[in-house]
Amino acid sequence: MGLFGKSKKEKEAEYMERINVPRCLQQDFIMKVGGVFAIAGNGTVVAGRIESGMCRVGETAFILQNGTALEVVITGIDLRTKERKPNRAAYATEQVGIALRGVSKEQVQPGAVLAIKNGGKYEMQS
């Protein structure tokens, strides 16, 4: 512990333990879309709270709505937390904005689900 409490590194380690990264790596990624935006240079951005799993920049995901599945690619992740350093990934419980390629703002409605079949796809790094 530093002079003024816990160091940033200690706080980040506690945060990552709290969100339980090993469990996230074994779950499918599910995020209900709360908002949809068009941002110049980033394309379409969907915002919401991740319900389960994790996602990474570069992964293929699907927007599920009205009985259809639109394939998209995650091109960016904007975290709404300062408790950890950005690592081009987002985990369950985090509030995020996710930039997508392959879909327009008009094709996504709030309430849609952004999903990736992840269960067991990742290995924990030692």
PyMOL commands that place a pseudoatom at each C-alpha (Angstrom):
pseudoatom trace, name=CA, resn=MET, resi=1, chain=A, elem=C, hetatm=0, pos=[0.000, 0.000, 0.000]
pseudoatom trace, name=CA, resn=GLY, resi=2, chain=A, elem=C, hetatm=0, pos=[1.296, 3.426, -0.923]
pseudoatom trace, name=CA, resn=LEU, resi=3, chain=A, elem=C, hetatm=0, pos=[1.452, 6.536, 1.194]
pseudoatom trace, name=CA, resn=PHE, resi=4, chain=A, elem=C, hetatm=0, pos=[-2.025, 7.643, 0.037]
pseudoatom trace, name=CA, resn=GLY, resi=5, chain=A, elem=C, hetatm=0, pos=[-3.768, 4.254, 0.031]
pseudoatom trace, name=CA, resn=LYS, resi=6, chain=A, elem=C, hetatm=0, pos=[-3.636, 1.520, -2.563]
pseudoatom trace, name=CA, resn=SER, resi=7, chain=A, elem=C, hetatm=0, pos=[-1.570, 1.931, -5.708]
pseudoatom trace, name=CA, resn=LYS, resi=8, chain=A, elem=C, hetatm=0, pos=[-3.215, 1.958, -9.146]
pseudoatom trace, name=CA, resn=LYS, resi=9, chain=A, elem=C, hetatm=0, pos=[-1.785, -1.494, -9.791]
pseudoatom trace, name=CA, resn=GLU, resi=10, chain=A, elem=C, hetatm=0, pos=[-3.340, -2.850, -6.573]
pseudoatom trace, name=CA, resn=LYS, resi=11, chain=A, elem=C, hetatm=0, pos=[-6.706, -1.255, -7.377]
pseudoatom trace, name=CA, resn=GLU, resi=12, chain=A, elem=C, hetatm=0, pos=[-6.643, -2.722, -10.889]
pseudoatom trace, name=CA, resn=ALA, resi=13, chain=A, elem=C, hetatm=0, pos=[-5.807, -6.205, -9.563]
pseudoatom trace, name=CA, resn=GLU, resi=14, chain=A, elem=C, hetatm=0, pos=[-8.725, -6.008, -7.109]
pseudoatom trace, name=CA, resn=TYR, resi=15, chain=A, elem=C, hetatm=0, pos=[-11.055, -4.829, -9.872]
pseudoatom trace, name=CA, resn=MET, resi=16, chain=A, elem=C, hetatm=0, pos=[-10.049, -7.683, -12.216]
pseudoatom trace, name=CA, resn=GLU, resi=17, chain=A, elem=C, hetatm=0, pos=[-10.548, -10.188, -9.378]
pseudoatom trace, name=CA, resn=ARG, resi=18, chain=A, elem=C, hetatm=0, pos=[-13.976, -8.705, -8.616]
pseudoatom trace, name=CA, resn=ILE, resi=19, chain=A, elem=C, hetatm=0, pos=[-15.189, -9.095, -12.208]
pseudoatom trace, name=CA, resn=ASN, resi=20, chain=A, elem=C, hetatm=0, pos=[-13.876, -12.692, -12.167]
pseudoatom trace, name=CA, resn=VAL, resi=21, chain=A, elem=C, hetatm=0, pos=[-12.011, -12.853, -15.489]
pseudoatom trace, name=CA, resn=PRO, resi=22, chain=A, elem=C, hetatm=0, pos=[-11.665, -16.688, -15.472]
pseudoatom trace, name=CA, resn=ARG, resi=23, chain=A, elem=C, hetatm=0, pos=[-15.470, -17.002, -15.320]
pseudoatom trace, name=CA, resn=CYS, resi=24, chain=A, elem=C, hetatm=0, pos=[-15.893, -14.392, -18.074]
pseudoatom trace, name=CA, resn=LEU, resi=25, chain=A, elem=C, hetatm=0, pos=[-13.572, -16.408, -20.322]
pseudoatom trace, name=CA, resn=GLN, resi=26, chain=A, elem=C, hetatm=0, pos=[-15.872, -19.421, -20.031]
pseudoatom trace, name=CA, resn=GLN, resi=27, chain=A, elem=C, hetatm=0, pos=[-19.150, -17.599, -20.766]
pseudoatom trace, name=CA, resn=ASP, resi=28, chain=A, elem=C, hetatm=0, pos=[-20.715, -16.472, -24.007]
pseudoatom trace, name=CA, resn=PHE, resi=29, chain=A, elem=C, hetatm=0, pos=[-20.577, -12.697, -24.482]
pseudoatom trace, name=CA, resn=ILE, resi=30, chain=A, elem=C, hetatm=0, pos=[-24.017, -11.074, -24.150]
pseudoatom trace, name=CA, resn=MET, resi=31, chain=A, elem=C, hetatm=0, pos=[-24.754, -7.341, -24.134]
pseudoatom trace, name=CA, resn=LYS, resi=32, chain=A, elem=C, hetatm=0, pos=[-28.199, -5.817, -24.479]
pseudoatom trace, name=CA, resn=VAL, resi=33, chain=A, elem=C, hetatm=0, pos=[-27.952, -2.694, -26.625]
pseudoatom trace, name=CA, resn=GLY, resi=34, chain=A, elem=C, hetatm=0, pos=[-29.080, 0.397, -24.729]
pseudoatom trace, name=CA, resn=GLY, resi=35, chain=A, elem=C, hetatm=0, pos=[-28.107, 3.003, -27.311]
pseudoatom trace, name=CA, resn=VAL, resi=36, chain=A, elem=C, hetatm=0, pos=[-26.916, 3.219, -30.906]
pseudoatom trace, name=CA, resn=PHE, resi=37, chain=A, elem=C, hetatm=0, pos=[-24.773, 6.021, -32.317]
pseudoatom trace, name=CA, resn=ALA, resi=38, chain=A, elem=C, hetatm=0, pos=[-23.030, 6.901, -35.565]
pseudoatom trace, name=CA, resn=ILE, resi=39, chain=A, elem=C, hetatm=0, pos=[-19.605, 8.392, -34.908]
pseudoatom trace, name=CA, resn=ALA, resi=40, chain=A, elem=C, hetatm=0, pos=[-17.452, 9.803, -37.711]
pseudoatom trace, name=CA, resn=GLY, resi=41, chain=A, elem=C, hetatm=0, pos=[-14.371, 7.653, -38.145]
pseudoatom trace, name=CA, resn=ASN, resi=42, chain=A, elem=C, hetatm=0, pos=[-15.715, 4.855, -35.914]
pseudoatom trace, name=CA, resn=GLY, resi=43, chain=A, elem=C, hetatm=0, pos=[-18.890, 3.909, -37.760]
pseudoatom trace, name=CA, resn=THR, resi=44, chain=A, elem=C, hetatm=0, pos=[-21.675, 2.471, -35.652]
pseudoatom trace, name=CA, resn=VAL, resi=45, chain=A, elem=C, hetatm=0, pos=[-21.287, 2.332, -31.882]
pseudoatom trace, name=CA, resn=VAL, resi=46, chain=A, elem=C, hetatm=0, pos=[-23.571, 0.350, -29.584]
pseudoatom trace, name=CA, resn=ALA, resi=47, chain=A, elem=C, hetatm=0, pos=[-23.616, 1.099, -25.869]
pseudoatom trace, name=CA, resn=GLY, resi=48, chain=A, elem=C, hetatm=0, pos=[-24.733, -0.968, -22.926]
pseudoatom trace, name=CA, resn=ARG, resi=49, chain=A, elem=C, hetatm=0, pos=[-23.777, -3.066, -19.913]
pseudoatom trace, name=CA, resn=ILE, resi=50, chain=A, elem=C, hetatm=0, pos=[-22.190, -6.446, -20.548]
pseudoatom trace, name=CA, resn=GLU, resi=51, chain=A, elem=C, hetatm=0, pos=[-24.344, -9.154, -18.983]
pseudoatom trace, name=CA, resn=SER, resi=52, chain=A, elem=C, hetatm=0, pos=[-21.919, -12.062, -19.358]
pseudoatom trace, name=CA, resn=GLY, resi=53, chain=A, elem=C, hetatm=0, pos=[-18.644, -13.123, -20.927]
pseudoatom trace, name=CA, resn=MET, resi=54, chain=A, elem=C, hetatm=0, pos=[-16.067, -10.913, -22.591]
pseudoatom trace, name=CA, resn=CYS, resi=55, chain=A, elem=C, hetatm=0, pos=[-15.193, -9.486, -25.995]
pseudoatom trace, name=CA, resn=ARG, resi=56, chain=A, elem=C, hetatm=0, pos=[-12.055, -8.257, -27.731]
pseudoatom trace, name=CA, resn=VAL, resi=57, chain=A, elem=C, hetatm=0, pos=[-11.281, -5.865, -30.552]
pseudoatom trace, name=CA, resn=GLY, resi=58, chain=A, elem=C, hetatm=0, pos=[-11.122, -7.784, -33.841]
pseudoatom trace, name=CA, resn=GLU, resi=59, chain=A, elem=C, hetatm=0, pos=[-13.675, -10.440, -32.902]
pseudoatom trace, name=CA, resn=THR, resi=60, chain=A, elem=C, hetatm=0, pos=[-16.700, -11.316, -35.006]
pseudoatom trace, name=CA, resn=ALA, resi=61, chain=A, elem=C, hetatm=0, pos=[-19.990, -10.809, -33.169]
pseudoatom trace, name=CA, resn=PHE, resi=62, chain=A, elem=C, hetatm=0, pos=[-23.678, -10.994, -34.026]
pseudoatom trace, name=CA, resn=ILE, resi=63, chain=A, elem=C, hetatm=0, pos=[-26.482, -8.517, -33.500]
pseudoatom trace, name=CA, resn=LEU, resi=64, chain=A, elem=C, hetatm=0, pos=[-29.599, -10.496, -32.659]
pseudoatom trace, name=CA, resn=GLN, resi=65, chain=A, elem=C, hetatm=0, pos=[-32.944, -8.788, -33.183]
pseudoatom trace, name=CA, resn=ASN, resi=66, chain=A, elem=C, hetatm=0, pos=[-36.333, -9.570, -34.701]
pseudoatom trace, name=CA, resn=GLY, resi=67, chain=A, elem=C, hetatm=0, pos=[-35.315, -13.191, -35.336]
pseudoatom trace, name=CA, resn=THR, resi=68, chain=A, elem=C, hetatm=0, pos=[-32.290, -12.232, -37.440]
pseudoatom trace, name=CA, resn=ALA, resi=69, chain=A, elem=C, hetatm=0, pos=[-28.541, -12.251, -36.853]
pseudoatom trace, name=CA, resn=LEU, resi=70, chain=A, elem=C, hetatm=0, pos=[-26.330, -9.570, -38.405]
pseudoatom trace, name=CA, resn=GLU, resi=71, chain=A, elem=C, hetatm=0, pos=[-22.612, -10.392, -38.494]
pseudoatom trace, name=CA, resn=VAL, resi=72, chain=A, elem=C, hetatm=0, pos=[-20.320, -7.538, -37.390]
pseudoatom trace, name=CA, resn=VAL, resi=73, chain=A, elem=C, hetatm=0, pos=[-16.688, -7.017, -36.376]
pseudoatom trace, name=CA, resn=ILE, resi=74, chain=A, elem=C, hetatm=0, pos=[-15.686, -5.223, -33.160]
pseudoatom trace, name=CA, resn=THR, resi=75, chain=A, elem=C, hetatm=0, pos=[-13.332, -2.385, -34.124]
pseudoatom trace, name=CA, resn=GLY, resi=76, chain=A, elem=C, hetatm=0, pos=[-13.096, -0.537, -30.812]
pseudoatom trace, name=CA, resn=ILE, resi=77, chain=A, elem=C, hetatm=0, pos=[-14.094, -0.660, -27.152]
pseudoatom trace, name=CA, resn=ASP, resi=78, chain=A, elem=C, hetatm=0, pos=[-14.640, 2.407, -24.968]
pseudoatom trace, name=CA, resn=LEU, resi=79, chain=A, elem=C, hetatm=0, pos=[-14.757, 1.560, -21.256]
pseudoatom trace, name=CA, resn=ARG, resi=80, chain=A, elem=C, hetatm=0, pos=[-16.683, 3.571, -18.707]
pseudoatom trace, name=CA, resn=THR, resi=81, chain=A, elem=C, hetatm=0, pos=[-14.301, 2.753, -15.855]
pseudoatom trace, name=CA, resn=LYS, resi=82, chain=A, elem=C, hetatm=0, pos=[-11.013, 4.137, -14.673]
pseudoatom trace, name=CA, resn=GLU, resi=83, chain=A, elem=C, hetatm=0, pos=[-10.418, 1.164, -12.387]
pseudoatom trace, name=CA, resn=ARG, resi=84, chain=A, elem=C, hetatm=0, pos=[-8.289, -0.635, -14.967]
pseudoatom trace, name=CA, resn=LYS, resi=85, chain=A, elem=C, hetatm=0, pos=[-6.090, 0.083, -17.957]
pseudoatom trace, name=CA, resn=PRO, resi=86, chain=A, elem=C, hetatm=0, pos=[-7.660, -0.411, -21.398]
pseudoatom trace, name=CA, resn=ASN, resi=87, chain=A, elem=C, hetatm=0, pos=[-6.566, -3.744, -22.871]
pseudoatom trace, name=CA, resn=ARG, resi=88, chain=A, elem=C, hetatm=0, pos=[-8.726, -3.914, -26.019]
pseudoatom trace, name=CA, resn=ALA, resi=89, chain=A, elem=C, hetatm=0, pos=[-11.162, -6.183, -24.145]
pseudoatom trace, name=CA, resn=ALA, resi=90, chain=A, elem=C, hetatm=0, pos=[-14.311, -5.735, -22.067]
pseudoatom trace, name=CA, resn=TYR, resi=91, chain=A, elem=C, hetatm=0, pos=[-15.766, -7.995, -19.382]
pseudoatom trace, name=CA, resn=ALA, resi=92, chain=A, elem=C, hetatm=0, pos=[-19.107, -8.806, -17.721]
pseudoatom trace, name=CA, resn=THR, resi=93, chain=A, elem=C, hetatm=0, pos=[-20.601, -6.000, -15.601]
pseudoatom trace, name=CA, resn=GLU, resi=94, chain=A, elem=C, hetatm=0, pos=[-18.719, -3.242, -17.461]
pseudoatom trace, name=CA, resn=GLN, resi=95, chain=A, elem=C, hetatm=0, pos=[-20.540, -0.329, -19.097]
pseudoatom trace, name=CA, resn=VAL, resi=96, chain=A, elem=C, hetatm=0, pos=[-19.081, 0.057, -22.603]
pseudoatom trace, name=CA, resn=GLY, resi=97, chain=A, elem=C, hetatm=0, pos=[-19.406, 1.548, -26.047]
pseudoatom trace, name=CA, resn=ILE, resi=98, chain=A, elem=C, hetatm=0, pos=[-18.463, -0.906, -28.796]
pseudoatom trace, name=CA, resn=ALA, resi=99, chain=A, elem=C, hetatm=0, pos=[-17.592, 0.285, -32.307]
pseudoatom trace, name=CA, resn=LEU, resi=100, chain=A, elem=C, hetatm=0, pos=[-18.753, -2.083, -35.045]
pseudoatom trace, name=CA, resn=ARG, resi=101, chain=A, elem=C, hetatm=0, pos=[-17.976, -2.605, -38.710]
pseudoatom trace, name=CA, resn=GLY, resi=102, chain=A, elem=C, hetatm=0, pos=[-20.556, -4.229, -40.979]
pseudoatom trace, name=CA, resn=VAL, resi=103, chain=A, elem=C, hetatm=0, pos=[-23.718, -2.520, -39.787]
pseudoatom trace, name=CA, resn=SER, resi=104, chain=A, elem=C, hetatm=0, pos=[-25.299, 0.929, -40.009]
pseudoatom trace, name=CA, resn=LYS, resi=105, chain=A, elem=C, hetatm=0, pos=[-26.957, 2.828, -37.175]
pseudoatom trace, name=CA, resn=GLU, resi=106, chain=A, elem=C, hetatm=0, pos=[-30.332, 2.318, -38.839]
pseudoatom trace, name=CA, resn=GLN, resi=107, chain=A, elem=C, hetatm=0, pos=[-29.951, -1.481, -38.754]
pseudoatom trace, name=CA, resn=VAL, resi=108, chain=A, elem=C, hetatm=0, pos=[-29.656, -1.695, -34.953]
pseudoatom trace, name=CA, resn=GLN, resi=109, chain=A, elem=C, hetatm=0, pos=[-32.424, -0.932, -32.484]
pseudoatom trace, name=CA, resn=PRO, resi=110, chain=A, elem=C, hetatm=0, pos=[-32.098, -0.418, -28.725]
pseudoatom trace, name=CA, resn=GLY, resi=111, chain=A, elem=C, hetatm=0, pos=[-33.038, -3.717, -27.100]
pseudoatom trace, name=CA, resn=ALA, resi=112, chain=A, elem=C, hetatm=0, pos=[-31.110, -5.809, -29.635]
pseudoatom trace, name=CA, resn=VAL, resi=113, chain=A, elem=C, hetatm=0, pos=[-28.468, -8.186, -28.277]
pseudoatom trace, name=CA, resn=LEU, resi=114, chain=A, elem=C, hetatm=0, pos=[-24.790, -8.178, -29.238]
pseudoatom trace, name=CA, resn=ALA, resi=115, chain=A, elem=C, hetatm=0, pos=[-23.490, -11.743, -28.807]
pseudoatom trace, name=CA, resn=ILE, resi=116, chain=A, elem=C, hetatm=0, pos=[-20.403, -13.905, -29.298]
pseudoatom trace, name=CA, resn=LYS, resi=117, chain=A, elem=C, hetatm=0, pos=[-20.289, -17.674, -28.766]
pseudoatom trace, name=CA, resn=ASN, resi=118, chain=A, elem=C, hetatm=0, pos=[-17.247, -17.671, -26.441]
pseudoatom trace, name=CA, resn=GLY, resi=119, chain=A, elem=C, hetatm=0, pos=[-17.836, -20.443, -23.938]
pseudoatom trace, name=CA, resn=GLY, resi=120, chain=A, elem=C, hetatm=0, pos=[-14.483, -22.144, -23.371]
pseudoatom trace, name=CA, resn=LYS, resi=121, chain=A, elem=C, hetatm=0, pos=[-12.819, -20.353, -26.303]
pseudoatom trace, name=CA, resn=TYR, resi=122, chain=A, elem=C, hetatm=0, pos=[-10.115, -18.622, -24.253]
pseudoatom trace, name=CA, resn=GLU, resi=123, chain=A, elem=C, hetatm=0, pos=[-7.365, -19.943, -22.035]
pseudoatom trace, name=CA, resn=MET, resi=124, chain=A, elem=C, hetatm=0, pos=[-6.160, -18.130, -18.929]
pseudoatom trace, name=CA, resn=GLN, resi=125, chain=A, elem=C, hetatm=0, pos=[-2.602, -16.832, -19.322]
pseudoatom trace, name=CA, resn=SER, resi=126, chain=A, elem=C, hetatm=0, pos=[-0.309, -17.586, -16.385]
for i in range(1, 126): cmd.bond("trace and resi %d" % i, "trace and resi %d" % (i + 1))
show_as sticks, trace
zoom trace
